[in-house]
Amino acid sequence: MQIKTIRETGARTRHHMLRKLHRSWVALPLTALVRPGSALLVILLTFSTPSIANNLNLSQQRALYQEARIALSRGDQSKFKRILSRIDDYPLRPYLEYTELTERLWRLPKRDVQNFLSKHHGTTIANRLRYRWLETLRKKDQWRPYLRDYNPQTASTAQQCYYHLAQIRGGNEEKAITEGLKLWSVGKSQPKGCDKLFGWLIKNQKITESIAWQRYTSSVLNHEYQLARYLQRFFTSTYYQELAKKFYDIDRNHRLVGDYQFFNKYTLKHNGEDVYAVLTHGITHLARVDAAAALKHWNRYQRLHPFSARQKNRIINSLVKGLYAQEQFSAADNYLIDSLEYVDTDLLEWRTRKAMSKANWHEVLEWIARMPGELQQDNRWRYWQTRAQQLSLGTPDHSSSTAKDDTYESLSVTRSFYGFLTSEWLDYGYSMANRKTSASTEQISQLEKLPALIRARELIYHDDYLSARREWNTATRNFNEEQWITAAHLARKWQWHNRVITSMIQAGFWDDTELRFPLAFQQSFKEQAQQTGVPIQLLFAVARQESALSQDVTSPAGAKGLMQLMPATAKQTARKNGIHYRSSHDLFTPETNIALGSRYYREMLERFNNNRILATAAYNAGPSRVDRWLKETESALPFDAWIEIIPFRETRNYVQNVLAFSVIYSHHLGTHERILSAREKNQLL
């Protein structure tokens, strides 16, 4: 028997289906509710005994829960109350109560809300009700109950502002002013809900010039110019008026940082900390367009003023990159070498990659040698120290016997991108370095009894993953390593693949590859691999990297689902391939997402001549960027160097992870495919 999801059928269809299946569920064993290979995260039921209330078993309670939701949506209160009385001990009963209660908050059912918040204190559903309740009280000008029911741990920024304003109105000014000033002092515009609190602080002269200056500098640094202009009204002294104007002018015209007379005057009269922030901002921005002039100003100012180590690092970083971008290579390198004690490791890695982009392997070795010892021991730079030596000898295919040195031997036993590459050069099999974790039946059972996790299990069954994650996060927020590992095993039992992965991350345990790289939605991946010709291990690897196998997530940029497709890309891909696609919500259905994602990846492979490196980079950063990067390198770099110099850290790590993950998934699937083909390894990019 197969159970469709709400997304597939719609609420009305599911309602009729549940009524049809209601009688048959009672007689079915629990395992019959699981569809082998289903993409839906159906939970293996752990409670098979009948419920105490009304002798209902779990399946019946689940069906009634759905009926209660439908009754609420139709306004059928009598039916809703009858059902509610029958499922008194069902774990998600509070969610039904919450839904019913929120529909009548405007009538201010204070006693009912208080009872709910008290009964379910600390739960995610109580926090959600509290938020909506506070919003209702605010709109009703009910400030006394607002103060009583406020919780700072769950309040939004606007609610914090309302709370402090209510405190002030109630005569508790001191703490409210302190907290209100913290909210005011951020370098961005706050919600409109804070306007009244901020208005009171301004009217009562609580905003001093020094407080306003801190917000002003942050707003200029964040390019919040409208806010910066507004804040200038708080400066009444000549000092802050002139300094604010100079800071604003320098941000728009960086060459004004060379006004030595102005800055000397203010650093002599004052402690200079505010001035140093302005100078740092001006010099770093000027370096982008005229690094030589910025260096001249910096040489003068640093002799006279004690800049902080952080400010020095920022300035030197911008000067070196500016000089290099303006083709003053010798000056950039000399200045970097002279300033090694002040720079961070990112700048040294950046400079090493610049040498790599020119295929200057001797220079690569020189810059690696200048790195701190700890950084040199990172697997990345251990690999490149040996790799660059080989390339400098003219043996890119590692035919030289010296390729089998101690560095490669030690790296080859690691489960990493560089470990897999060294195994290629040494013609070794890949090392998975796998160490299984374990959790006893008793440990899993104890964890499974936590109320929040019981609710999470039920929410997953009802396809409410967002609420399930909230419950999971509440239950696990204070877990130790052992508990996180147990949680991973519990999530595997539930087939909640994303929580398996994130639990192992929280545990800090990286070597259980079976847990960390589950074969989720395997049937769908297999079918799409066969239809598109894309290796199945690559599809698994992309989904694992993109979403950590979470089928319902949306990225900040708007990408959705397992393979994180942008809706526009999905729509275009569906049209090209004749795949039924109604809206972006379809991307939360694993089968649809995998079908579209695999075909888009196939497009990238076709565009880049079946090169998995380039196709993977294009999947993440876009094909036009990959075209530009290829044009810049002019087919002069070995594949691993091309990957290493990808300008975006995110894309660089993405390509390395997907290739490495594909090796791990190939191992799990028993195919033992190589990380790259001979053609891909030998092609210059």
Secondary structure by P-SEA (a helix, b strand, c coil): ccccccccccaaaaaaaaaaaaaaaaaccccccccccccccccccccccccccccccaaaaaaaaaaaaaaaaacaaaaaaaaaaaaccccaaaaaaaaaaaacccccaaaaaaaaaaaacccaaaaaaaaaaaaaaaaacccaaaaaacccccccaaaaaaaaaaaaaacccaaaaaaaaaaaaccccccccaaaaaaaaaaaccccaaaaaaaaaaaaaacaaaaaaaaccccccaaaaaaaaaaaaaaaccccccaaaaaaaaaaaccaaaaaaaaaaaaaaaaaccaaaaaaaaaaaaacccccaaaaaaaaaaaaaaaaaacaaaaaaaaaaaccccccaaaaaaaaaaaaaacaaaaaaaaaaaccccccccaaaaaaaaaaaaaaaccccccccccccaaaaaaaacccaaaaaaaaaacccccccbbbbbbcaaaaaaaaacaaaaaaaaaaaacaaaaaaaaaaaacccccaaaaaaaaaaaaaacaaaaaaaaaaaacccccccccccccaaaaaaaaaaaccccaaaaaaaaaaaccccccccccccccccccccaaaaaaaaaacccccccccccccaaaaaaaaaaaaaaaaaaacccaaaaaaaacccaaaaaaaaaaacccccaaaaaaacccaaaaaaaaaaaaaaaaaaaaacccccccccccccccc
